[in-house]
Structures are given as structure tokens and as C-alpha cells.
Amino acid sequence: MLGVIIGVASVVALVSVGEGTTRGVAAQLQSLGTNLLTVNPGVAASGPSAGQPGSATTLTLADSRALATLPGVAAVSPELATQLPVIAGSKNTVTTIIGTSAPYARVHNETVWQGAFLTPAADALGLRVAVVGATTATNLGLGVNGVGSEIRIGGIPFLVVGILQAKGGSTILNQDDKVLVPVAAVEAEFVGGTSLRTIGVSVTSVGQMGSVAARIRTTLETRHGILAGHHDDFVITNQAQLLGAVSSVSTLLAVLLAGIASISLVVGGIGIMNIMLVSVRERTREIGVRKAIGARSRDIMLQFLIEALTLSVVGGAIGIGVGLVVSAVVGQVAGWGFVFSPLTLVVAAGFSAIVGVVFGVWPARQAALLDPIAALRYE
């Protein structure tokens, strides 16, 4: 039974972990924005040679304003980023400084925990105001009284007008470790240029993602003077396509893990077969007595088949319970919660029953074929 328990528990736990991973990554992508299209710099071409991906410097604030007028576009946020030290009192940290505008909150699903977000007036005037991410606020010791305090970004004072609600994320992709300031302030104080790192576009509905992406491409090609047949100096990333790719990879990974775990089930089935063969040998006299008083070969075969099936099914039930417990523990530790599919449980239970039948047939047949006279003489 132990082999079946381990096999079924492995299948249930690994498939649940795969589904949980998919859900976690999808949640992270969704938290980046709703119906999000991202326009990034492409490759800068100089004569016959091409630069590195992202080396183009042609995305501008004027481009973002032009995209905001397109049909199907709900909001547009230009982004100009840099890494700088930030100081608040006696505490300091190094984080990402993002120059952006008021629509950033809508484009990227940001919620203000304390204070307010950037305003159109702050955008237009390039005021030295800042909205701080949850992780950065914690690192700088900015709590409920952090709004209204002063921080120094790269040695320049900024007034904290808001602190964002935490989104969560890994240390590699921590969406809460950032400071948002008006893009004009970043251009004037830190970067000294007008080239944007990213333009985030929130589309009105999912069904319009493709058509809006096409309009964005046409608009930017016209504005940048890109002729037909030439490479674009920008790249448009579709959030829906990213979600689809992540889902496909995660599904493939879950199937692969389940296949590997199924090997344990096969090993458990072989164990059941061996035990049943030993049982047939040890109960030879019992089989002979049963046959002598009228038991048919199919009765003997059914008896041993049911015993093998019982071992397998009971082991499968225990394995499902163990797998669910492991899934719950891993989900809590990883942060995606308890995730499981009822279909996985049905498949695991069915597979364990099949293992019992398949690996129980040969021992049952061996028992059924015993000669009753030889069996009665057996010691």
C-alpha cells in the first residue's frame, strides 16, 4: 500500500503545485495592469549595423499623448525610470525612481493606501512630489504618518504625497519597491533627456487588444517615419499573450511532473503484485480447500483480484489525503493558497484502481489455476 500512497500523493501534490504556480504568475501579470499593452524601445539601427534590444531612444512624451487619443484606449502612462538612493531621516535605500503621470494608477492597477496619487497639475508643472511603494515606505520607515514628510532622491528633496497599497511579489519582481514622481521632474533633475523607457496603454476591453495594438503600431510608425518593410524602433507587448504563454508552459510542466510521479504508482503496483504472488503461495492449502468444497476458478480469481483492488484503492485514498495536505502546506508557504483540481483527484483515484486491477490479475490467475488435489497436499 505504501508504494501506492507515495505515488498518488506525489501526483496530487505536484499537479497542485503546477496549478498554483500558474495562478501565482498569472496574478502577478494581472496586477501589472488591466488589459495592458506595453510599448518598449526597440533596436536602434545605425547604417548596416543594429544596436542592442531596447537601445532605441525614439519613444517620447509626444508619442504617449498621441496614443491617448486612439479609439479603444482607456488610459496611457509614460514611464521614465532610473535607479537612485533615497533618504528619509536616518534611513536610506536604493530603489527604482519612475517618472510618470496621473493615469499610471489606472493603467497599472495601483491603489493608494495613504494620501493621494500624482495629479495632472503635478504632471504639468513637474512638481517635486512623490508617491512611495509599500516596500520602499517600509525600508524608509514611512508609516501612517509618512504622507507630508520629506525624502531626498539623489540628494534632491521631494514631498511624499501618497503611499501605495502593497501588491506583493518576489524579490526579483517586487512591484512595491519603487518611487513614483512626475515624469517632468525626472527629466529635469535626474535623466536629462526626453526618451521614455516604456509607455503603458490600458485598453477598454480584452476584445480590442489586437485592434488597439495595430492602431498603436500604425501611429508610431507614422510618427517615427518608419517606411513599409523596415524594422520598427519599438516593441509592443500584449499582456494576454504573456498570460497564454505562461499558462501553456505551466500546463506542460504540470503534465511532466505528473508523469514523473506516476512512475511511483507503477512501482507501487509492482509491489502489490509481488505481495499477492507471495500470498497465493502461502495460502495454497486454503485455495485447495475452497476448490474441494465447490469454489470455481473464477471465484478464486475474483477473491484475489478484490484483495489487490482493496489494497490499491485504500492506498489511493490515503495518498489523496496526503497529497492534499502537502499541497495546502506548499501553497501557504509559496503564497498562492490551497489550489487543487477535482479532476486530478478523480484521475488519481481511477489510476490507483487500475493499478490494483492490472497488477492483481496475474496473481489472481495463478491462484485460480491451482490444482485442488496438489493444493490440498501442499505444506
N, C-alpha and C positions, 0 to 999 in steps of 0.2 A: 504493500500500500504506500510505503514511504516514497518510492520512485514516482508513483502517480501523483502524490501530493506535491512533491517538488516540481514536477513537470507542469501541472495545472496552475500552481501558484506562480511559476515563472511566466507562463503565457499571459495570465490575467494581469500581473504586475507590470510586465514590460509593455503590453499593449496600452494599459492605462497611462504609463509614463509617456509613451509616444503621443497619445491624445492630449495629455496635459501640456507637453512641450509645445504642440501645435497651438493649443489655446493660449498659452502664455505668450508666444511670439506674435500671434495674431492680435492679442490685446495690446501688446507694445506698439505694433504698427498702427492699430486703430487709434491709440492715444496720441500719435503724432499729428493726427488731423482727420477731419471728416471729408470723405470724397476728395482726397488730396492729390493734386498734381504738383510735382516739384520740377522746376526749371533750374538746371545747373549749368555752369560754364562747360563748354566742350573743348575741343582741341584747337589750339591756335596754330594756324598754318603760316609758315614764312618761306615763300618760294617753294621749292620742291620738297622741303622737309616739313614735318609736323611736330608740334610740341607734345608735352605730356597731357594726358586726360585732365581736364579742369584748368588748363593753362590759359584759356581764352579770357579776355578781360572786357568783353563787349556787353555784358548784361548791366543795365543802368536803371536808375530810378524812373527815367522816362519810359523805359520798357515796361516796368511794373504798372505805371499809370495807364499805359496803352492797353495792357491785358485786362485791367479792371473794367474797361468799357465793353468787353466782348460779351455776347449773349451766352447765358448759361453759367457765367462766373458769379459766385456769391461774394467772394472776398479775395483780396490779394495782399500779401505781406512781403515786402522786400527784406532781405537779410544780408547784413554785412558783419562778419564775425572776426574776432581776434582773441588771443589768449593774453590775459594781463593779471597782475597781482591786485587784489582788492583788500583794503584795510578798513576795519571798523573798530575804533578804540584800540585795545591791546591785541586784538585778534586779526589774523590775515589768512588769505588763501589765494590760490591761483585758479582761475576759472575762465569759462568762455564768456566773452562780452559780445552780445548780439545787438547790433544796431538794427532796429526795425520800426514798425509803425503800429498804430492803434488796431488795425484789423488782424494783427498776429494772434490775438486771443481767440478770435473766431476760427481762423484758419487751422490753428494747432490745438484746439480744444482746451485752452488754458482757463483755469478758474482762479480768481483772486481770493486768497484766504484772509488777508488783512489789507485795508487801504483800497486803492483803485489801480486800474491799468493805465497805460500810456494813453494820452488824449490826442486828438487831431491838432490842437493848439501846440502841444509839446513837440509833435512831429514837425509842424511848420516852422517853429521858432528854434528848433534844435536845443531845447532846454536841457540843463544838466539834471535830469531826474532819472530814477532807476526803479525797475521792478525786479525783485530778487527771487530766484528759485528757492524751493524749500530746503534743499541740501546746502546750498550756499548760505542761506539765512542761518541754518544751524551751525555751520562752520564759523560764521562771524558772530554768533551769539545774539542774533536778532530774533527776539521772541514776539510776544503780542504787542510790545511797546517799540518794536523796531521801526514802524512807519513814522516818518518825520525825522528820523536820525540821519546823520551824515556818514557816508562811506567815501573812501578815496580810491578811485580806479586809475591805476597807473600814475598815482600822485595827484590826480585832479579830483576835487570834491564833487559829489553827486548827492542829491537829496532822495532818500528812499520814500517812494510814494505808494508802494504796494509789495506784498509778499505772496507768492503763488501757492496754490494748493499742491501738495505732493502728488506726483503721478506714479512714482516707483520706477524701478528698472535696475538693470545690472550695473556693475561698476564700469563696464565698457560703454554701455549706452544709458547713462544716467541723465534723464531728461530734467532732473531737478537741480542740476549743478550748472547754473548759468545766471547771468545778469542781463536784463533787457533794458536798453536805453534808446532814445530816438536815433534813427539812422544818421541824421544830420550831425548829431553830436559825435558819433564815431568817426564820420568822415573828417570833421573839423579837428578833433582832438587826438585821434589815435592812428588812423589809417592814411589820411592824406590823399585819398583817391575816391573815385566815384563808381568803381566796379563792384558789383554785387556778387556775393558768394552763392546766393540762392534766391529764387522767387517762389514763394509758396502760393498755390492757387487752390481755393476751395470751390468745388463745382456744386451747382444747385442740387443735382440728383445723380445717383450712380449711373443711370441710363445715359447721361450726357457726357460721361467721362471721355469716350472716344471722340465725339464731335468737338468738344471743347479743346482737347489736345490737338486736334487737326487745325482748329482756328488759331491756337497759340503758335503752332509751327509756322503757319502761313504769315501771321502778323510779324513774328520775329524775323523770318527770312526777308520779308519786305523791308523792315526797319534796318536790318543789318546789311542789306544789299547783296544777299546771297542768291546767286543765279541757279537756275534749274540744272540739276546734275552735279552740283557742287556739295561738299560736305557742310553740314550745319555747324556753327560755332557754339551750339548749346545742346543740351540733352534733356529730354522730358521723361520723367519717371512717373509711372502710373501706380498708385498705391494698390489698386485692385489686382494688378498683375503681380506685384510683390506678394500679396496675400495668397494668390493662386499658386505661385511658385513655392512658397513656404509650405502650403498645405500638401502639395504633391510630394515634396521631399520628405515631409514628416510621415505621410501615409506609407511611402516606400520604406522608410526606416522602421515604422511600426510592424509592417509585414515581415521585414528581415529579422527583427528581434523576435517576433512570434515564431518564425520558422526555426530560429536557433533554439528557442525554449522548447519547441515541440520535440526536439531530439531527446530531451529528458523524459518526455512522455513515452517515447518508443522504448527507451531503456527501462522505464517502469513496467511497460508491457512485457518485455522480455523477462523481467524479474517475476512477474505474475505467472508466466508460462513455466518457468523453472520450478517455482513453488508448487504449481498444480501437478507437474510431472512427478515431483517427489511425493506429493500427496497421493497420486494414483498408485505409486509403488508401495507406499506404506499402508494403503487401505485395500490392497489386493484381496485379502480374505473377506473383507466387508462386501466388496463388489461381487465376489463369488457367492456369498450367502444371499444377497439380493437377487442375483440371477437365478439361483436354485429355487427360490420361492416364487418366481414368476416375473421378475423385473425384466423388461425388454431392453435391448441395446440402446434404443432412443431414450428410455427413462434414465439410464446410467449417464448417457451423454448430456442430457438436459440437466441432471443434478450437478455435474462438474462445471458445465457452462454457466449455470446460475451462480455457483460459488465464485468463479472467476469474475463474472459480471458484478457481483456484490462487492468484491474487493476493489474493483476498478471504480465503480460508481461512488462508493463511500469515500475512497481516496480522493476522487474528483471533487466531491462536495467539501471535504476538509481543505483541499487545495484552493478552491474558490474562496473560501473564508480567509485563508492565509494570504492569498493574493490581494484581496480587497483591503485587508489590514495594512499590508506593505504599501499598496497604492495610496491609502489615506495618509500614512506617515510621510512618504516621499512627497506627496502633494503639499502637505503642510510645510515641510522643510523648504521645498522649492518655491512655494508662494502661489501656486496655481489652484490650490484646494483639492478636494476629492473629486477625481474625474474617472468615470468608468462607463463602458458601453454595455447595455443589457445583451446586445448581440454577442459580445465577447464571452459573457458568462454562458450563453446558450451553446456557442461553438465549443467552449472548453468542456462543458458537461457532456455534450454529444460525442466529442472526440475521446474523452475518457471512457465512455460506454463502448465505443467502437473498439478501443484498445482492449477492453475486457473480453469482448466477443472474439476478436481476431486472434488474440493470444491465448484464449481459452479453448478454442476449437480443437487444436491438436491434442492437448492433454485429455479433453473430454472424449475425443475419438479413441485415444489409446485405452481409456477405461472401458469404453463400450465394446471394444474388440476382444477383451479378455475372455478366454475360455473358462466357463464356470467351474469345470472339474479341476483344471490346473490351478485356478484361483483358490478353490477350497483346500487344496493340498499345500498351498503356499504358506511358508512360515517365515 
